[in-house]
Amino acid sequence: METRKVQQVGGGTYTVSIPISWAEEHEIEAGETAYLYTHRDGSLVVRWGDREERALGAVDVDVGEERADAATWTLDAAYGAGFDRITLHTTVEAQRESIAARARTLIGVDVAEEAEGHVTVRWLLDAGELSIHQSVRQLRFVAASMHEAAMASFAGATAEAGYITDRIDETDRLRRLIERLYTRAMVLFDELDRLDATRPRLFAGYRTAYELDCVASEAAEIAQAVDRLGPAASTDLVEEIRSAGDDAREAVEAATDAVTDGGSTTTVQDVLDGADATAESTRTLQETVATADPPDAVLLTRVLDSVRRTVRHAERIGQIALGRRVRT
């Protein structure tokens, strides 16, 4: 870090000199244009040239023909990196078809061109129309509804396991959108202002989205276990496990609300206390299942494992929320 005096030139223009060694290193000469980015947090960023706008403008990638999944993997990576226009080159028709099909499942993009040797996908939305926190809230709703349905199916309620597992695609799309917005904001300085957010808030949303996606995966695990092994028959244990699952889900919802909507430190600590109590009751239930060895012990153990991991995700989200409160 170097310091410079702010000087006034003429009637009202303020100037600050730049280090000559830095200017020479970057081949900056008198008369060139500087690009100034002002931010809501009070910072002022100075850049030369149009590298800022070109950084995520377009990308061309040769997919290769070795792996069948290489096309969709590459599209997912370029989408998450935040590029506006993604052109994937491949001579394999099946890969081009998979690229186009995958693009239609991602939020905010469309196939702009599909030719014999390439497929071009373009970004259609403006960051000013989007909100990471609103996307996190939507992800929270989907993940929580999946978990609630999965626990109901475990307790014998009629629920389609396919319906629950199919919604994994929805949570995946939302998580990838949040990852994209976060990555663009880290690269493009004016993207922060278009998103009307700060870097710490974006990072909190990005981390929370990851944990919520994991909660959705746990719900899918429960639904798949019930689908394979059938609903549980040990009535007393089922009700206790379902209650623990409900507590875990409520802890996830409360912790996520604390991240997106704020909340006092005391509120967040209450969420963490509740998650800790649920984790302890889950451990007790696991010991009971292990010692009692009921007929459906395999199913009970798998569901309890998922509930325990769900509690862990709730605790991590709570820590994110607590970090936000401490920072402010």
N, C-alpha and C positions, 0 to 999 in steps of 0.2 A: 504494500500500500504506500502511495505517495500522497502528499498534501499539496494543494495549490491555493493561492489566494484568489478570491473572486474580485474581479475588477470591473469598473463601469466605464463604458466607452460612449462618448457622446451624451445624448439626452437620457437614455434609459436602457441601453443594451448591456447585459452582463456577459463577461467572457471569462473562461478558465482555460489556461494553457494545458497542452498535453505533453508528456515527456518526449523529447526529441528521439531518444533511443528507441522508444516504442514505435514512434511514427516511422522511423527508418526501417525497423524490423518488419513492419507491415506495408512498406512501400507507399506511405501516405504522403502526398505532396500538397503544397498550398493550392487552394482553388477547388479541391475536391469536396464532394458533398458528404456531410455527416448526417446520419439518421438518428434522431433522438426519440427514445421511448419513455414516456412518463407513466408511472404506475400509481395505483391507488394507495400503495403502502409508502409512498413518498420517495421511492427510488427513481433515479434517472439513468437510463442505459444508453450508451452512445455506440453506434456501429457505423462502419464505412461499407459502402457497396450494398447490393441488394441480396446478399447471402441469406438474410433473414427470410425473405419471401420465397427464395428458391429452395430453402432447406428441405421443405416437405411438399414441394410442388408436384413432382412426378418422379416415378422410379420405374426402371425397366429391369426385369429379372429373367434370366434364362432358367426355366424350371428344371430341365434335364429329364431324362427318360428312365432313370434307374429305379425309382420308387413310385409306386402308383399313387401314394398319398402325398408326394412331394408338392403337387400343385396346390392342394388345399392348405397344407402347412405353410407354404410360402405366402399365399394370399392372407391367411390369418396373421402372419408375422408382419406383413406390410400394412395391413389394416390397423393392427395394434400400434405400429410405429407412427401412424398418423398421416400417411401420404394422401394427397388429394386425388392423384391419378396413378393407378397401378396397372402396368402392362406386363403380363406374364407371357413369355415366349415358349411355345412347345409345339412340336409337330405331331404329337399324339392326340388324336381326336378325343379319346376317353378322358384325358387330362383337361382338355379345353371344356368338355361338358361338365366335369366336376368343378372347375373354377366357376363357371356360370351358375351352377346349382348352389355352390357355397356362397357366392356373392348375394344371391337372393335371400339367404338366411341372415345376413349381417344387417345391422341397423344403419340406415343412412347412405347406403351405396347402391349402385345399379351398374349393369353391364352396359358400357358405352359403345363398345365395338367388339365383335367376335369374327375373326378372320381365320384363314387356313393355318397361319403360323403363330397366332397370338390372340389373347383376350385382354381387353382393357376395361378396368373397373374404375368408376369415378365416385368421389364423395359429393353428396348433394346438399348437405345441411350446413347451416351457419352456426358457429359456436354461440352466437347471441340468442339463438332459439333453444339452446340446450342448457341443462343444469345437471352437474354431477350429483348434487344432493337429491334432486328429484329422481334421478335414475337410481340412486341408492335406495330411496324410499320404495320405489317400484320393485326393486330386487328384494328388499326386505319383505314386502307383501307376498311375492311369489314364493320365496323360500319358506316363509312361515306357514303359508297355506298348504304347501307340499308336506311340511313336517306334521302339521295337524292332521291331514288326511292319512298320512302313513301311520301315525300312532292310533288313529281310529281303526284302520284296517287291522292293525296288530291286535286290537281289543275285540275284533270280530265284526265290526261294522262293515257294511258293503262298500267297497271302494275298489276301483280298477287300478291295479298296480301299473298298468301301461299308461294310464292318465298321469300318474305321479311321475314316473320315470321320463315320460315325454316332455314334461315341463323343464327338465334339465336343459334342454335346448334353449328355452326362454331365458333361464338364468345365465347360461353361457353367453347369449347375445348381449344381455345387459352388462355383464362383467367386461366383455370385450369392448363395448362402447365406452365404459368408464375408463378402461385402460387407455383407449385411444385419446380421449379428451385430456387425460392427465399427461400423457406423453407429449402431445402437441403443445400443451401449456409449458412444459419444461424446455421446449425447443424454440417456440415462437413467442416472443415477449408480449406482443399485443393480444395473444390468445387469452391470457389471464384476464384482461379487461373485458374481452368479449364474453367470457364465462362469468364475469362479475364475481371473482373469487380470488383468494390468496393461495400461495403455494402450500402453506401448512394445511389449509382447509381441503385443497385438492388431494394432498397426500393422505389425509385422514379418510376421505371418501374412497380413494383407491384401495387403501388397506382394508377398509370395512367391506368393500365389495368382494374382495378375495375371501374374507371369512364367511360372508353370506352365501357365496357360491359353494363353499364347503358344507354349510348347513344344508343346502339343497341336496348336495350329494349324499349326506347322511340320511336324509329323508328317502332318497331313492334306494339306498342300501336296505333300509327297514322294509320298504315296499317289496323289494325283490326277495328278501328273506321270507316274508309272509307268503308271497306268491309261491315260493318253492316248498316251504314247510307247512303252510296252512296256518290259520289263526291259532293263537295260544289257547290252551284249555285250563291252565292253572289260574282259576278265577281270582283268588286273593292276590297273588303275585302280579297278575296282569294289571289289576287296578292300581297297584302301587307303582309299577313300572310306567304305566300310562301317566299317572300323576307326576312322576319325575320328568317324563318327557314334556308334559305341558309346562312344568316349571322351567325347564331348559329353554323351551321355545319363547316363553314370556321374557326370560332374561335376555335372549337375543334381541327381541323386539324393543325392550326398554333401553338396552345399551345402544342400539342403532338410532333410536329416537334421540338419545343424548348426544350422539355424534352429529346428526343432521340438524336438530332443532335447538341444541344447547341444553342447559340444565345445570343446576348447582352441583358443586362438588359433593355435597351430601347425598344428592339424588343418585349420582353415579356410584358412590361408595355403597349405597343401599343395594344397587343392582349387583355389584360385585359380592356383597355379603350374601345375597340370595343365591347367586350362582355357586358360591362356595358351599352353601348349605345343600344345594341340589347335588353337587358333586359328592358330598359326604353320604347323602342318602343313596346315591347310585352305587357307591362302593359297598355300602351295607347290603344292598339288594344283591350285588354280585356275589358276596360271601354267602348269602342265604341260598341262592341258586346253586352254588358250588357244593354246599354241604347237603342240601335237601335232595339234589339231583332229581327234579321232577321229570315226567315223561317228555316234556317239550323244552328241556334244558338248553338244547342247542339254539333254538329260536330265542329264548329269553336272554341268553348270553349275548347273542349277536345284536339284539335290540338294545340291551343295556350298554354294550360297547359304543353303539352309535349315539345313544343319549349322552354318555360320558364325553364323547368327542364334541357333541353339540354344546355342552356346558363349557368346554374349553374354548370353543369359538366365541361364546357369549362373553367369557372373561377377557378374551383378547380385544373384542370390540369395546368392552367396558374400559379397558386400559387406554384404548385410543381416545375415547371420550374424556377420560380423566386427564390425559395429556393435553387435550384442547383446553380444558378448564384451567389447568395449572399454567398454561402458556398465557392465558388472558388475565 
